[in-house]
């Protein structure tokens, strides 16, 4: 067990915990002590399990309401990190300032209040209206629905560890911290593979609520045990555990904050990096979070697992791998990207948390130590969810986290050890850091420079980072392009008649182009489009046509109007509705659209909530009886044709697929579209069917593929199909 000396050095000269309890050490019998320890450990385990079951469950619950982007998870993580701080602060203040009986009574009262708030499923009244900042609305929603239960779950580990240490001084409480993180890891791994496939969303909510009631009962028993053993006459004189025996300097306290903040920032940044290329789904959120928790388990279970030379030695190749992945991102197989970032994250988090574990104080100060860890984690979440989208135009959180990890590792080594040995360590550490820092900074700087080449405008919002670039300025080939993440979402020629040409995924030979050209061209049409991009679809507009675009991101609307001309040049009537398309369409009366275009990708990821049975039923309600629903399914990583065909069968629609090749002369990119219609004659057209593959009337659509719903979407299956 390590402790911090007055000069900030770390020592491990505490006596080992006794191997058995004695009546002199304990105010109760050894058998009773073991039973109490077992009950406390079980309660800590259950609390940690429920903490990391509720996070993906509630985030998945509200995901369809806020655009289905990975930012929903980042914001939800911020909420849980902040409430974790509140829970640890409650435990710290309770142990430090309150008498044992007051602690027990207050805790039982709060547990009873949390039971009243069950179940935790949010009501539809929390759905956004498009006018409120999504981040703050998510925080308010989560606070009202899960705030108090989560606070009590979060406070359980430090509170019960302090009670155990007070009653049983021979017990090493830090191992219970590792036990809690192991339970959290088990919860995360079981959620996508057991709970999500086997239980509906409402069943998961009910299971969690009943489990919380069991936890509350166990916690109340632990609290009543503390009440029973406390001496009334001691009053405030025995309030909490005794003050820490050693003075802890500012340097280790700062590292208590900065090390977990960096690990938290890296975990959220890697999550964003992975999910922006595939889909915002719990599984891809859980992988980085699970590795983050595993690093806690590794370093706090025993001092022997974190070997500083091994992990610091692995940090250099991890940084090299990160630079390589940044350069090939979008081109490497998704499996390689996920595996690569996972290994890098595990190494970085283990270094941060390993150095943090080396700084753990005497158990008398454990609640303050845990509070500092929670505050540090929350600071990383605040930066990723609130500060970075406001202060940075580009996604740079990953770059910042990598640099901080290396800098803090060097600082921890330089500040460690007796003063007589620090000078040599510092010289060596700073020399190595200087060389490695130059290489890392140069590589990351080049990546930022590369992403900013030819950029004339940038924007950052809750939903992602965008940039507008211009190429070939002053020539007949001059074009402007909009990029979201690493994916081009619109391109427009700047000179001559080509200014009106539809480009990229909407070329004249694409599924979108064929649907426009051949669906009832003799009369004005009413068109709905889910996703604006730069408004390329408006290039097909004719006098009398009416376009209604649904776009969740105000920054996309601003860039489309200020740097591109498709909306202003179109002779059609153009209307843009700001807000999540699904929520907006759900609230509107039937629009009687002739054509609905579904193309709302975020970078190369798909908002899964727009491809479910519930979403397609909404589209169908707004479509004319002979209308066409066009679904853009181009994806580097997912095969979306089977789930779309299953949805077509559910709605009784005919379906076909149209693949179009690259056409550099016209600025068209390879694209795949699925066209669906209740009226098969709308698709069985001489201008459409020859270009199609896999035409199937409603009754012939495969029944093997399960229909995606808000409760179940087999994105991993679609990923596997693409891999094959």
N, C-alpha and C positions, 0 to 999 in steps of 0.2 A: 504494500500500500504506500503510495507516494504522498509526501506533504511538501508544502512550500515554506522555505525558510524565510526569515525576515529580509534577506537580500534578494529574494526572488528565485533562488536556486531550488532545485527539487531534490528531496531526500526520500529514501524508502526505509527509514529506520523504525517504523512503527512495529510494535510486537505483533506477531502473527495471532489471529483470532484463536481462542482456546478451542480445543477439539471437543469439549463437552461443557455443558452448563453446570453450574453449582448453585445451591440454595443461597450462597452468599452473593452471587452475581444477580440473581433473579428474584423479583418480589413474588414469585409464584412457582409452582412445582415444575420440574423439567418436562414432564409429559404435557402439561398444559402449555408450556413454552413452545414445544414442538408443534402442538395443534394450532396455536396462535400464529406461529410463523408460516405454517402450511396454509392457513386461511388467508393471511395477508398476501402471500405469494400468489395464491390462486386469484385473489381479487385484483392484484396488479396485472396478472396475465390477462384476465377477462377484460379489464379496462382498456389495456393496450390493444387487444384484439378488436374491441368495438370502435376504438378511435380510428383505426385504419380500415375498418369496414364501412364506416359512415362516409369517409371522404370520397371514395370513388362512387358510392351509391348516390349520395346527394348531388354530386357534380354531374353524374350521368342523368339524374332526374331533371335538372334544370338546363342541361345542355341544349335541348331543342328550343328553349325559350330565348336564348341569347346568341343565336347564329351558329352554334355547333363548332366554334373555333377552339383551338387549344388555349386561348386567353381565358376561357371560362375556368379551366383547370388551374391556371396560374393564379387567378383571382381567388378561387376557392382555397387554394393552398395558402395564400396570404391570410385569409380569414382564419384558417385552422392554426396557422403559426402564431397569429396575434392572440387568439384565444388560449393557445398553449402557454403563451407568456402570462396571460391573466391567471390561468390555472396554477402555474408555478409561483406567481406572485402571491396568490391567495394562500397557497401552502406555506410559503416562506413567512409571510406576515402572521399567519395563524400560529405557526410553531414559535415564532420569535416573540410575539406580543401578547398572546392569549394564554390563559391558564388551561390545563388539559381538559377540564370539564367544559369550559366554554368552547374550546375547539370541537369537542365531540358533539355538543348540543347544536352548534351552528352548522356543522357538517350534516347532521341528520335532518335539520330543517331544510337545507338546500336540496338534499336528495329527495325529500318529499315534494318540494316545489318542482323539481325536474320531472318527477313522475306525472304530475298534472299536465305537463306540456306534451306528453306522448299522445299519438304517434307523431313522427317527425316529418311526414310527407307534406311538402308545401302545397297550398291550394292554388288553383289556376288564377286566382286574383293577383298573384305576384307576377304574372306575365308582363313583360315590358311594353311600353307604348311607343318606344322609339325616340322619345324626347329626353329621357333621362340617361345620364352616363351609365353604361352597363356595369362598370366596375363597382361603383358605389351602390347600385341597385342590388347587385349580387351580394355584396357585403351585408346590406340591410336585410335581405331575404334570409341569408344564412343565420344572421344574428337572432332574428325573430323565431326561427324554426328549430335550430340546433344549438344555440348559444349556450344556455345554461347546462344542458346535458353534457355537451362537449367540455365545458369548463371543469365540471366535476370529474369527468373521465381523465382529463389532462392533469388534474391536481392529485390524482390517486397515488401515483408512483412516489413522488417526493414526500407526500404527507404520510403515507404508510411506512415508508423507509425511515422517516424521522421518528415515528411512534415506535417502530421496532428497535431502532438504535437506542432510544431512551429506555425501553423496557428490557432489552437484551443487548447490553453493550458488546458482547462477544461476537455478535453477528456482523459479517461484512456486508453492508447494505448495497455497495456498488454493483454487486453481482445481480441484485434484483433489477437494476437499471438495464442490464444486458438481457435479463429474462423478459422485461417489458418490450424491449425492441425485438426480441425473437417472436413474441406473440404478434407484434405489429407486422412483422415480415410474413408470418403464417397467414394473417388476415389478408394481406395483399395478394399472396400467391393463390389463396383459395377463392378469392372473389371472382376472377375471370374464368377460372376453370371449374368451379363447383357451384357457387351461389348464382352467378349471372346466367349460366346456361340452364340451371335446374329450376330456378324460381323466377316468377314474374317480378316486376318492379314493386308492386304493392305487397307481394309475399315477402320480399326482402326487407321492406320497411317494417312489416309486422314482426318478422323474426328478430330484427334488430331491437325493436321496442320491447319485446318480451325479454330479450337477453339483457337489456339495460335494467329492466325491473329486477332481474336476478342479481345483477351487479349492485344495484342500490341496496338490496337486502343484505348482501355480504358486506358491503361498506358500512352499513348501519351496525352490524354485529361487531365489526372491528372498532368503530367509534364508541360503542357502548362498553367494550372491553377497556378502552382507554378511560372512560368515565368511571368505571368500577374501580380501577386501580389507583386513580388519582386521590390524593389526600386533600380533603376540603380545607384544612387549616393552612396548607402551603400557599394558596392563593396565587397572586401574581409573582411571588418570589420564585416559584418553580414553573413559571410560564415558559413553556418551550424548552428546548435543549440549552445547555450552557453555551456561553459565547465561545467563539473559536479561540484556540489557545495560541495560535501564531498569527502574526501580522502578515497580511497578504498585500503585496505591493501593487502598484498600478500596472506594471508591465504584464504580469500574469493575468490580471483582470481584463486588460485590453485584448489579450490573446483569447481569453474565454469568450469574448464577443466576436472577434474578427475571424477566428477559425471556423466556428459553426456558420457564420454569415456567408463565408466564401463557399463552404460545402453546400449550403442551401441554394445560393445563387447558381452554382454549377449544376445542381440537380434540376432546377427549373429551366435553365438555359438548354441543357441537353434534351429535356422533355420537349421543349419547343422545337429544337433542331430536328428531332425525329418525327414528331407528329405533323409538322408542316408539310412533309413530303408524302404522307400516307393518309391519315385520317385522325380526327380527334376522338379517340376511343379509350376506354379505361385501360385496356391491356397495355397500350403504348405509354400511358401515364404511369402505370404500375411498375414497369421494368426499371426506370431510373429511380423511382421512390424506393423500390425494394432493395436496390443496390445501396442506396443512401442509408437505409436502416441496417442492412447487413454489416456495413462498415462500423456502425455503432456497436452492434452485437460483438463483432470481432475484437474491438479494442477494449471494451469494458468487461467482457467475460473474464479475461485474464490478461495480465501484463505480458505474458509470453507470446501472444499472437502478433503484436505489432513490433516488428523488427525494423528499427529505423534505417539501417544501411540498405536493407532489401527494398523497402518501399520508396525511399528517397532515390535509390538507384534506378527504380522503375519509372520515376517521374520524368526523366529526360526522354526515353523512348515514347512515353505517353504524350508528351508535348509534340514530338515529331509526328506521331500518328494523328494528332488533332489537326496539325497543319495540313497533312496529306488529305484527310477527310474533308476539310474545308475547301480544298482545291478541286476535289473530284465529286463533291456533293451534287446530287442531281443526276450523276452519270453512273456511279457505282451501284451495284445491286443493293436493294434495301436491307437484305439480311446482313450484308457486310457492313453497312452503315450502322445498323442497330447494334451489332456485335462490337464494332470498333468503338463507338461512343460509350457503350456499356463498360467495356474494359477501362477506358480512359477515366470515366466517372468513378468507377470503383477504386482505382489507384488514387485519384485526387481526394476523394472523400476519406479514404483510409488514412492518407497522410494528414489531412486536416483533423480528423477525429482522433487519430493516434497521438498526435502532438497535444491535442486537448486532453486526452486521458492521462498523459504524462504529467499534466498540471493539476490533476484532481487534488483537492485539499483533504484535510482530516474530515471524517464523517460529521463532526460537529458543525461544519460549514457547508454541508451538502446541499441544503435547500437554496442557499445563495448561489452556489455553483450551478445547480440545475437552472435556476432563474436566468443566470447569465447566458447559458447555452440556449435557452428558449428565446431570449431577447436577440441573440445573435442570429438564430435561424429566422426570426421574424424580420430582422433588418435585411437579410438577403431577399426575403419574399417581398418586402416593401419596395426594394430597388427594382426587382424584376417586374412587378405588377403595376406599380404606380409611378415610380420615378423615371425608369427607362422609357416607357412610351411617351412621357411628357418631355423629357430632356434630350432624347436621342432620336434622330431621324432614321438611323439604320439599326439593324439588330446587332448590337455589339456586346450584349450581356455575356455571351460565351467567351469572347475575347478578354473581357475584363476579368471574368472569373478565373481563367487559366493563368493570367498574369499574377493575380492576387494569390493564388494557390502556391505558385513558385516562390513569390516574395515572402509569404508567411512561413513557408518551410525553411527558407534560409534564415529568417529572423529567429525562429524557434531553435535552430541549431546554434546560432551565434550567441543566443542569450542563455543557453543551457550550460550546466556544469559549474564547478567552483570558480571563483574569480581568477585564481592563478592559472587556470587552463583556458580561460575564455579568449585571451588575446590570440593564441594560435588558431583556435577554432574560428574566430571571427575573420582572421585574414584569409584562411582557406575558404570559408563559406562565402565571403564577399567576392573573392576572385572567381570561384565557380559560378556564383550568381551573376556576376558581371558578364562573363562569357555567354552563359546560357540565356541570360536576359536579353542580350543583344540579338542573338539568333532568333529567340521567340518573338521579340518585338518587331524585328525585321520581317519575319514571316507573316505575323498577324497584320502588320501595317500594309504589306503588299496585298494581302487579301482584301483589306478595306479599300485600298486604292483601286484594285481591280474591279470591285463591285461598284465603285463610284465613277468609273470611266465614262465619259460622254454624258454624264447625268446633268440635267438642267433643273430638276425639281425633285424633292423628296418629301415624304409625309409619313407619319407614324400615328397609329391610333390603337384602340383596344384590340382591333381585329388584325393588325399586322403592320409591317413596314413596306412601303411602296416607293418606287422611284420612276421618274420619267427620263428617258434618254433620247438623244437626237443624234442621228448618224448621217454622214454624207452631206453635211451642211453646205449650201451653195451650189449643189449639183442637182441634176434631174433625178438622182436616186435618193434624195433626202427623205428620211422617214423619222417618225417619232414612235416610241414604244413605251408601254406601261409594263412594269415588272412588279409582281407581288411575290416576295421571297426571291426564289431563283427562277420563277416561271413567268414567261411573257403572257400577259393577259390582254394585249391589244397592240395593234400596229397600224399606223396610217401613213400613206404617202403624203408628202407635203406639196407636191408640184403638179399642175395640170389636171387632166381628167382623172388620173389615177387617185386623186384625193378622195373620190367617191367610191372607190373599189372596196368591197368587203375583203378582209384579209384574215390571215392565220386560220382559225378553226371554223370560219364562216364563209369560206370561199364559195364561188358559184357552183362548184362540183361537190361540195360537202353536203351532208345530210340537212344542215340548216338551209343552205342555198337552194337545194332541190325542193324542200318543203315550201319555201317562199315562192319559188318560181312556178310551181305546178298546183298549188292548192287554191282552187277557185280564184283565178287571177282576174276575173271580170268585174269584181265588185270591191268596194272598200273593205278592208279587213281590220279586225280588232286583235291586237297582238299583246300577249303578256310575256315578260321576260324576267326570270329569276336570276339576278346577277347583271350588273350594268357593264362592268369592264370599262371600255372607252366608248361604249354605245355603238359598236360596229354594226349590230343588227339594224340600226336605223338607216344604214345605207340602202337597205332594200325597201325603204318606205316610199309610198306614192301619195299623191294628193288624195285626201279622203281617208287614208289609213290612220289608225290611232294606236300608238305604242304606249304601254304602261310598264315601265321598268321598276322592279323591286330590288333595292340595294340597301344592304345593312350598314354600310360604312359611308359616312358623310364625306370623308376625305377622298374616296373614290369618285363620288359625284363632283366634288370640287376640281379634281384633276381632269376628269373627263370633259368638263365644261371649259376649263382654262387653258388646256394644252392640246386638245383635240377638237375636231370640227364635225364629227359625224352627227351629233345631236343638233347643232345649229344649221348644218347644211341640209338636213333631211326635209323634204316637202311635207312629211307626215306630221301629225300632231303628236307631240312628245310630252309624256308625264312621268316623273320620277317619284316613287314612294320610298321614303327613307324608313328603314326598319327591317327586321327579319321578315323575309317573304312569307314564310309559313304562318307566322303569327298574324301578319297583315291580311293575307288571304282568308284566314280562318274567321276574321272579324268582318270581312266585306260581304256584301250581297253578291250573288253570282254575276260574274262579269261577261259571260257569253263570249269568251275568247275563241277566235278561229284557230289561232296557233298559240301554244305556250312553249317557251324555250327554257329549259332547265340547265343552267350553266353557272354555278356559284362556287367554283373551286377557290380555295385559299392556298396560294402557292400551288403545289401539286397535290394537295390533300382534298378530300371530299367531306363536305358536311353531311354526315350519315343521316341526320334527322330529316334531310330533304329527300331521302331515298327509302322511306319506310311506307308501310301500308297506310298509316294515318295521313302522311303527307300526300301520297298519290290520290287518296280519296278526296282530299281538299282540292287538288288540281282538277280532278274529274268533275267536281261540282261547278267549277268555273269554266269548263270547256263546252263548246257547242256539241251537238250530237254527232256532227261529222268533222269535228275539229281534230287537230293533230297535236300530240304532246311529244316534243322533241327533247331527248335527254342526251347531253354531252357525256360520253363515257371514256374519252381519251384519258389514259392514265399509264404512267410508267411502271406502276407497281401493282395495280388492282385490276382484276377482270370483272367488270361491272355488268356484263351482258347477262349472265345467269340470273342475278337478283332482279334486274329490270324485266326480264321475260317472266319471272315468277309474279311480279307485280302486275304485269299486263294480263296474265291469266286470271289473277284475283279480280281485276276490274272488268274482265270480259272484253279485252281489247286485242286487236290484231297487232302484230309487232314485226318489225324488220330492222336490219342493221345496215348502215351505209358507211363504208370506209373510203376516204379520199386521200390521195397521195400529196406529197409536197409539190408546190408549184412556185419556185423561187421568182419567176418572172412576174407573177401576180401577187407575191407576198403571202401565198397560202401555205399553211403547214399541214402535215398529216393529221387527220382527225377521224374520229369514230363517233357516230351518232346512232341512237336508237329512236325510231319513229313509231309511235303508238296511236291507235285510233279505234274507237268503238265501231266506226264505219269502215270496214275493210276496203271499200271502193276508194276511199280517200288515199290509201296507200297503193292499191293495185292500179297504178297510173302508168301510162307509157313513159312518162318522164322520170318516174321514180323507181319503179320495180327493176328495170334492167341494171341499175347501179347498185341494187341491194343484194344482200346475202342473208340467208336465214329467214326469209319471209314465212310467217306462221300466223294463221288465223287464231282467234282466241282459244278455240277448243283443242288446237294442236300444240299449244305451248307446253313445255315440259312441266311435269308435276313433281319432279324429283327435287328441285331446288326449293327450300323453304322460303316463305315470304318474310322479308325483313319487316320488323315492327319496332316501335319505340322500346319495347322490352327486350327484343332479340334482333341482333344484326351480326351475321357471321362475316365480319370484315377479315378475320384471319383466314377463313376459307377462301375468300376472294383473293387474298394475298397469295395463298398457296396455289390457286389456279393460275395466276400470272407467272408464278415461279416455274410451273411446269410448261 
